[in-house]
Amino acid sequence: MCESSAYILREGQEELIMESVGSLVPIDGKIALRSIFGETMTVDGVLIEVDLVGHRIRLKAI
């Protein structure tokens, strides 16, 4: 599978916020995440990195 895990960086600490992320969409300064299971989450943050080989998405809280 090609899904990734999403992490958010807050105050120097990285926290797992969602596993099995299938899509990521920027919306008005926020990031909308959707898992392959239909779970959704919107995060106040910016994209730092998408590592396709490592299956990791890194966001920074704002």
Secondary structure, 3 states (H helix, E strand, C coil): CCCEEEEEEECCEEEEEEEEEEEEEEECCEEEEEECCCCEEEECEEEEEEECCCCEEEEEEC
